[in-house]
Amino acid sequence: MDLYRAALPLLRALPAEPAHDLTLRLLESGLVPAPRTAPDPEALAIVLWGRRFPNPVGLAAGFDKDARVPDAMLRFGFGFVETGTVTPLPQAGNPRPRLFRIPRDAAVINRFGFNNRGLAHYVARLRARRAAGRRGIVGANVGKNKEQSDAVADYVAGVTAVAPFADYLVVNVSSPNTPGLRDLQRRAPLLELTGAVLAARDAAVPADPPPLLLKVAPDLTERESDDIAAVALESGVDGLVVGNTTISRPTALGPPHGGEGGGLSGRPLFALSTAVLRDLYRRTGGRLPIVGVGGISTGAGAYAKIRAGASLVQLYTALVFEGPGLVARIKAELAALLAHDGFTRIADAVGADHR
C-alpha cells in the first residue's frame, strides 16, 4: 500500500480524467504489484441471492466502465466490483473537460455521459474472465445510448449480452448526464422496462439467472419514490442500488470547480443518499436488498448506510482522495462498530435503525 500512497500525489498533479485513464492503464498492464490484504473477518461476510460476499464493501460503477480491471480491484480487498456503465454501441460521451475534483469537499463532479467502448468489447472481457475461472463477485451495469429513442431495446440488448457472464446485473436509470434517462424512474415506463429486462435475463440464463437490480437517483420526488418502491416490489426485481450522483448541491462547493454542471459525488452526497436509502427501505418494508452508495469514506459511513437498510455498500470518489488503503480501513472500522453494538454478523445490523 505504500507504493500506492506514494503514487497519489503524482496522480493528483494530473487533470482528473487523464489521472483516471493512467490509473486504469497501470492496473491493466500488470506492472503494478497486487497489495497484500488480510483475510476478511467472518462477521463481514453476507449471503445474498445465493452468493457469498466476503465483505459488504464494493467498488461502485463508473471506475471501470469497460471491465478492464475487475480482478485488480478485487485484490485491493473489495467484497465485489461493479463494472460499467456499458451501452450497446460505443460512444465518446460528452466533451472534455468533464471530470472535476473538489478537494476541499472531498467531492467530484462528472458529466461523462456514458463514455465506453460498447457491449462487444465489454462482453469479450467478462467472457474471458469467466472462461479463466477467476474468482470474486463482479457485477455488470448497463445503460442506453444517448441517441437511442427506444430505451427498452437498449437495456434488453445489454442484459441479454452480459447476463451469462456477470454475477449480478444493474439497470442504470439514474445517470443525470444522459438526457431523459431519469424519466424512466416513473411508474409506467419503469414497469415496462423491468418487465422487459427481467424477461431478457431469464431467456439469456434460464437455469440460474443472475440477480437484477435497479440503480436509482438520490434526487427523487415523493411520487418517484412511491413509484420506484411499488414497481420494485411488483415487478420481481432482486434489489435496488441507491443511489447515483446528484444534480443538487447540498452544500456550497469550493473553488475552482464547485460551479461546474454535472453529477456530484463524494462527501457532500452522503446525507442525501442515506436519507433516500432509509426512505426506500421503509417503503419496501425491508423486503428487497439495497446497495447503499454515495459519500462513503469511513467505516462509520458504511455502517450508517447498513443500519439505514443497506445490505451492501459501494464507494468510488473517496478512493480519488485517499487511495486504495481506504478499503482495509473501512472494513476494520466496520468490524469494530459491529462488535461494539453486539452484532455478530453484517446481516443482523441491516436496517437496525428501523427496529
N, C-alpha and C positions, 0 to 999 in steps of 0.2 A: 504493500500500500504506500510505502514511502516514495516509490517511483512515481506513482500516480499523483501523489500530493505535490511532488516536485514539478510535475508537468502542468499543473493547474495555472500558475502564473503565465506560462508560455501560451497556453490556450486562450487565456483571458486577454492577452495582448493582441490577439487577432479579432477582427469583427466576428459577431456571434455566429453567423451561418458558416463562414469558412472554418471557424474553430470546430463546429459540429461536424462538418464534412471531413476534416482532418482526423478527428477522433474516430469516426467510422472507418476510415481507411487504415488507420493504425491497428484497430481491433481486428479488422478483416485480414490484414496482412499476416497475422500470427507472429509478428516480430515482438509484440508486447507480451511478456510472460503473464500467465494467469496468476492472480494473487492466491495466497493460501488463506482459506477461510475455515473457521472452526465449525464442527457439526452443529446443526440446529438442535436446541433442546426439544424434547418430545412435547413439551407444553405448547410450543408454537405450531405444531402440525394440526392440520384441519382437513377433513374429508368432505368434499362437495362433489355432487354429480358423479359419484363413484371414482373420483380421482383424489389421490392423497397429495396435498400441498405441504411440503416440508416446513414452510413458514408462510404467513399470510402477506408478506411484503413483496409486491410485484413491481415491475417496470411498466409504466404507462405507455400507451400507443403514442407515436409521434417521434420517438427517438430513432427507431429502426423501421422506417416506412417500407423498405424493400426486403425485409427479412434477411439482412446481410450478416448480422452478428448475434442472433439469439443465444447461441451457446456460450459465446464470450461473455455476454451479460449475465447468464445464469451462474457463471463461475465467480462473479462478484458476490454471490450469496443471495440473490433474489429467489423467492419461492416459485416464481413464474414470470414469464416475459410475454408481453403483448406486442406483436408486430403490426405494421400498417400505420395509418390507413392506406389501403390499396384500392385503386379504381380499375374497372375493366381495361380501359385504354391508358397508355402512358400520358401524363400531362405535366407541363412545366410548372404549373402553379402561377401565383401572382408575381408581378415584377419585383425585383430586388431594389433596395433592401427591404426585408420582410420579417426579420427576426431581430429583436432589440432586448438587450439586458438592462435591467434597472437595479444596480447593485444595492443602492440604499434600502430598497424594499424587498430584496431577495426575490425579485419578480422578473418575468419575461413577458413581452408582448409579441405575438406572431400573427402574421396574415399570410401563411404559406399557400392555402388554397389547394390542399391535397396534391402536392407535388410528389410524383412517384413514377416508377418505371413500368407500371401496369401489371396486370394479372399473370401474363405468361412468364415474365421474369420472376415474379414473386413465388408463384406456384412451383417453378422449377427448383427454387431453393428449398422450399418446405418439403418437396418430394424427395430431394437428395438427402435432406436431414432424416426423414423417416426411413429411407432405404438404408442409411448408415446405422440405424438403430440407436441414435443418440437419445439420451435420457433427459428428463426435465420437461416441465409443462410450458408449452408455447401456444399462445392464442393468436388468432387472425382477426384483424379489424378491417371491415370492408365499408366502402363508400360509393358515391356516384360521381361520374364525370361531370364537370361544370356545364358542358353544352348539351348534356343528355336531358331531354324533356320527359322521358319515361323513367322516372326514378326507380320504380319497382323492377323494371327489366335489368337495370344495372346491379341492384342489390341481389337479385336472383342469380345473375351471372357470377357475381363474386362468391356467394355462398356455395353455389354448385361447384365452382372450381376449387375452393380451398377446403371444403368440409372433409374430404378424405385425408387431409394432411395436417390438420390442426387439432389441438387438444380441446379448444373451445372457440366459439365464434362470437364476434361482436359486430352488431349492425349500428353504425355511427350515423345518427340522425341529428347531431347536435353541434357540428362544427359551425362557428359563426362566419367562416371565410368562404363558404360556397353559397351563393345566393339562393334563397328559397329552401335551403335544406331543413332549417328548423321548423318550417311549416308542416313537415312530416310528423311532428310530435302531437298534432291534433288528432282527435279520436278517429274520425272516418279514414283519413289517409294512413294512420298508424295501424288500424285494424286490417286494412287491405295489405299493407306492407308485411306485417307479421305473419299473416296467413300465407302469403306467397313465399316468404323466405323459409318458414318452417317446412312447407311442402317441398321446397327445393332441397333443403338439408336432408330430409327423410328419404328423398329419392336418390340423393347422392350417396348416402351412407345408411342403407335400410336397417342393417343389423344392430349397430350400436352408434347412433348419431351423436356427434359432439354437442354439448350444451350450447344454446344460442342466447345471447344477452343483448339488450338494447342499451346503447350509450346515449344518455340524455343530458340536457344542458342544466347549468345552475341558475339560468335566467328564466325561470318558469313562472307563468301566471297561475293563479288559483285554478283556473279552468284547465290549463295544460297539465297541472299536477293531477287533477282528478282524472283527466283522460288517460294519462300515462299509467296511473295505478290501475284503472279499470281495464284497459287493454292488456296490460301485463298479466293480470290475473285471468282474464277471459281467454286470451289467445293461446296460452300454454308456453310462452317463452320461459326460459330457465332462470333468468335473473336480470338485474339492471346494473349498469355502470353509471355512477353518479359522482361527478359529472364531468363536463368538458371545460374549456376555458370560458371566461365571462366577457361579455361586451360592456358590462357595467364597470364602474371604477369605485370600488368600495372605500378607497382612501385616495387622498391626493398623492400622486406618484412623483418620485424625484426626477430631476434632470439627468441626462439631457433628452431622454426618450419617453418620459411619462405621458406626453401628449399624443403619442402615436396611436393610430387606429389598429384594431385587430382584437384578438382574444388574449385576455390577461390570465396568466397562471402564476403560481408561486404563493408566497406567504399572504398577500392581501386577499387571496381567494379562499383561504381556509374557513373562515367563519361562515361565509355564504354557502359554500359547497357542503359543509357539515350540517347546516340548518336544512338544506334541501334533502340531504340524505336522511336526516332524522324524520322529516315530514313524510317522505315516500315509504320509509319503513313502517310508520304509523298507518298510512293509508292502505298499505298492502298487508297489514296485520302480521308482519314478520314472516309471511309465507314464501317469499322469494329471496334467495341470496342476493346481496347487494355488494358490489365492489365500490369502495369509497375512494375517490380521487379528488385532489385539489388542495395544495398548500401544505402537504405533509413534509416536515423537515426534522422531526424528533420522534422518539418513541411515545411521548405524551400525545403528540398529534395523531399518530396512528391509533393509539389506544382510545382517544376521544371518538374517532370515527367508528371504531369497533363497538364501543359502548352505545353509540348512537344508532347502530344497526348494521354496520358493515361486517361481512364475513371475511372479506379480503380487502386489502388496501393497495394503492399504487402511488408511485411518485415518479417524477422526472425532473422538474425545474430545480429542485433542491440540489440535484447532482451537479448542475452547472456551477453552483457556488461553493459546494462543499466536497465534491469529488466522491468516488465510489466507496471510500471508507465509511461513508454515511450509512450504508446498508447494514453493516455489522453493528454500528452504534444503535440504530433504531431497534434492531432485533434484541440487543442486550437490554435496552431500556424497557422495551415492551415486556420481555420476560420478567423483569423485576417488578413492573407495575401489576402484572397478573398475580404474581406471588404475594405482593403486598395486599391485594384485595381478596386473597383467598381463593382465586380461580386456579384450577389445576390444568386447564386447557383453554385455548382461544375460544372454542365453541361456547363455553359457559359464559363468556363475557359479552357475546354478541347481543346487542340490544338491551344490555343491562340497565341503561338509563330509563327504559320504558317500564321496568318492573318495580 
